[in-house]
Amino acid sequence: MSGSEKYAWVRVTDQAAFPPRDGAGALVYKDAMWLIGGWNPADKTTNPIHSNCNNEVWNSRDGKQWSLVKPNTHLDNTFDPASDWEARHTAGYVVHRDKMWIVGGDPLLGHYQSDVWTSTDGRSWTRVTDGVPWAPRCLHYTVVHDGRIWVMGGQPVTKRIQGHVPVWTGPVIEAHYNDVWNSADGVTWQRVTERAPWAPRGQIGGAAVKDGRLWILGGGTYYTDSFADVWSSADGIRWERHTEQAPWRPRQYHDVAVFDNRLWVLEGVCKPGGNGNDVWCSADGSHWEEVPGTPWAPRHAASVFVFRDALWMVAGNHMGRDVWKLVKP
């Protein structure tokens, strides 16, 4: 039996209580899974503002029963962004210093969200800064490593995005980043390197930190470049390329994780082929195996958790309310 064949997917529910969404934050905190924000243009009840996003918070201890911890408060232009975080998706989400963190955001409201928020209960949030020095950008990759929050890559998306941003009022800035930043407190940030050796990219969901190293697994720029290379670093400065072309298709808006002491790459916008539902794992970043027979629908921008000895796949841009977990039988 190969390593990939020892896993099996279990459908927990296809009718979770939360409305469909993609790009929602996925954190494990206080023995629960937390689903944070998200995007769904068809759901004008949950997402009444033009960004099609919300600032809800849901949690669950079993993946089947979900509780609304914080209802959406960003309902119209009377919203005060100093009192609560603006609706968003595909931001940075981490657990650090025994708090949940939201790091940056997206441009779908017609401006960049360059703020950082923390919470210990998911209901009340505190803004620690409204001006990170690595802004303006979105689609950055965010993890916790060595006692610090790390932000890597990303890009501005300031041209009008049809169907997302009705009007863009700021200057058009197009750039793709491969810089690396970190912070111990979310307020004071240092740029560790301006240009890492991997090609500029972002659009990587989840987090992969393994063996004391940061891992970059694929990624891309906004509907242009996609990659299938694998890099790692202990300090964010010196990077090792483990493979130039993994056996999985180049992709963006996918999710990564560390589960069962393996690196994981799941779903995403694959090139060629569009949305995928393939799942791959590796012990070392160089040798990869596909887990066969994935039963859930193709998608991108899902929410992935490592929780209670399982790898969880939740929601995504297929706009379902399904929850699955990968277990070792």
N, C-alpha and C positions, 0 to 999 in steps of 0.2 A: 504494500500500500504506500503510495506516495504521500508526502506531507499534506498536500492540498485535499486529498480524498478523506481525511479524517474529520472534516467539518461538514455540517449540515445546516441548512436554513430552516427556521421555524417561523410560520406566520403567527404573530401574536394577535393582531387585529387588522382589519381593513376598514374599520369605522371608528377611528380615534375621535375624541371629542373636539380636538382643535380643527379649525377650518384649514383647507388645503393651503400650502405655501411652499415657496422655495427660498433658498438663501437664509434660512433661519439659523441663528446661533445654536450650537449644541454643546452643552457643558454638563459634566458630572460633578455634583456638589452636594454635600450633606446627604449622601446616600440616596440621591435622586437624579434623574435625567431632567435637564432644563432646556426648554425650547424657547428661543428668544427672537421676537420680531419675525420678519419674513415678508414676502412679496406675492401678491396674487391679483392681477388686474381685473379678474372676473368677480371678485368678492368686494363689492362696494359697501357692504354692511360693515365688514371688519376694517376695510381699507378705503375710507371715504375721500382721502386727500389724493391729489393727482400723482403722487409718487407710487401709488398702488401698494404701499407698505404700511405696516403697523408697528406699535411698540408693546405688543402683548408679551406676557411671560406665562408659560405653562410648565408644569412639572409632573413627573410620574415616577413611582417606585417599582412598577412592574411592566411598563410599556403598554398595558391595556387600559388602565384607568388614568386619565389625565385631568389635572385640576388647573383652572385658570387662576393663577396667583395674582396677576396684574392685568386688568383690562386695558385695551387701547385707549390712550388719552390724547393722541394726536389726531384730532377730529376736524379742525378747520384752522383758519389763519389767526385765530385768537390764542393759539398754543404758545406757551412760554418755553423756549428751549433752554432756559436756565434752570427750570424747575424739574424737568424730566427730559429724557433723551428722545430726540426726534425719531420718527418712524424710519426704518432702514432695513436693509438686508445685505448679505455678503460682506459684513464688517469683520473686524477682528474680535474674537471671543476667547477668553482664557480664564482659568482659575489660578489666582496668585495671592499669596499672603492671606489665605483663608477668606478670600472674597471672589465674587464673580466680577469680571471686567468686560466692558465693551470698549473697543479701541478703534476709533475712526468710524467711517461709514461709507456712504455712496453718494452719487450726485443727483439722485432722481428727484429731489425737491428743487432742482435748479441751482443748488450751491453745494459745495463740499462740506462734509461733516468732519471737522478736525478736532473733535472732542474725545475725552476719555471719561468713562463712568464706572462706578463700583457699587456693589450691593452685597449685603449679607443675607437678604431674605427674598430677593427677586421682586419685592413690592416697592420698596423705597430705594431710590438711586441717588448717588452723590456725584456731581461733576467735579473731577479733580483738576481738569484743565479744559479750556476751550480753544487751545491753539498749539497743537503738536508741531514741532519744527520740521517734520518730514512731509507735511502737507504742502500743496494740495495733491491728494492721491486717493485712490480707492483700489479695491481688488488686491490688497496686500495680503501676504501670508503672515500669520501671527501665531506664535507659540510661546511657551514658557520653558526656559532652560537656564540652569546654573543660577537660580534665584533672581532671574530678570525676565521681563517681557521683551520679546524680540519681534520686530517688524521687518519684513524682507520683501523687496520688489514692489510690484503694483504699478499703477499708472494714473495720470489724469484721464478723464473721459469728458472732455468739455465741448465736443461737437454735439449738436442735437442728435439724440438717439430716438428714432421714430417710435412712438408708442410709449416711451418712458418719460421723457422730459418735454413738456409742452413748449417751454421757452427757456433758452439759455441766455442769461444776461451778462455773464462774465466774459473775459477774454478767452480766446481759443488757445489752449495749451495742449500740445500733444507730445508726450514723452513716455518712454518705457524705462523702468528702473531695475537695476540689479544691485542696489545698495542695501546695507544691513544696519539697522539701528537697534539699540536696546535701552531699557530703563528699569530701575528697581522700584520706582514709585508711580510710574505713569505720567509724571509731571516733567522731570528732568530727563532728557533723552541725549544719548551720545551716538554719533555715527561711527560704527565700528569699521566699516569700509565703504568707500564710495562706489567701487566697481568690483563686485565678485566675479569670478571667472565664468560662472554660468550666464547664459544669455538672459537679458531682461525678461521678466515674466511676473505673473501673479495668478489669480484665479485658481488658487489651491485652497480647498476647504479642509477643515479638521486640522490635525497637528501630528507630526511625526518627529519624536525625540526618542532616540534609542542608543544604548551603549554610550551615554554621555555625549551624544552628538546631535546636532541639528541635521535634518534630512530634507532635501528638496527632491520631490518626486514628480516629474513632469511639470505641467502648468503651461501658461501661454499669455498672450496679450489679447485685447478685446477683439475677438473674432478675426484674428489675423494669424499669428504664429501659434503653433502648438508643439509641445516637446514630449519626448519619452525618455529623457536622460535622467540619471540619478546622481546626486551629489550629497556629500556630508561634510560637516565641520564641527570641531570641538569648540572653536572660539569665534566663528563667524568671519574670520580673516583668512585662514588657510583652509582651502576646500579640496576635497578629493573627489574625482569623478569615478564612480563605480561602474557605470556603463553609459555609453553614448546613445544606445538604442535598446531599451528594454523590449521584451517580446510583446508587451501591450501597446496598443495604438497610441500615438501622440494625442494628448487630451488637455482640456481646460474645464473649469467648473466641476472638477471631480473632487473626491474626498480621499484623505489619507488618514492612517491611524497606525498605532502600534498595539497589537493584540497577540497574546500567546507568544510573546517574544519574537514576533515577526512584524515586518513592515507590510502595510496593506494599501492597495490602490483600488478604488471602487468607482464605478460608473463615470459620468462626465460627458462632455461634448467631445466625441472622438473624431479624429480625422485620419482616413475617411470614415463615413458611416453615421455621423450625427450622434444622438444620444445612445449611450451604451448601458448594459447591465452586467458587464463582465467584472470579475473580482479576481485580484491577483495578490499573492503574498510572497515574501522573501525573508530569509533569515539574515542575509548579508548585503542586500541592495544590488548584488550582481547577478544572482541566479533566482529566477522567478518561476512560480508555478501558478496556473490558473485553477481556481476552484470551479469545478464543472457544475452545470445544471442550475444556474441562478434562476429562482422562480419569480422574482419580482420584476415589474415593468421597467424598461429602459427609462433613464432620467438623468438630469444633472442638477447641481446645486442642492443636493439632499442634505440631511442632518444625520451625522454619524456619531455614535457614542461607543465607548468601551466601558461596560457596566455589568457588574455581577457575573463575571466569567463568560461574557458574551460580547460579540460585536454587533451593534444595532444599526439598522438602516431605517430611517424615518423620513417620510414626506419627500419633497423634491418637485421638480418642475413638471412632472406628469400630472400634478395637482390631484394626487390621491391623499387619502388619510390613513395609509397603511403603515404598519409597524412590523418589522421583521428582526429576528436575531439569529446570528450565526453561532453555533455551539459545537463543542466536541462531543459526539455521541458516546 
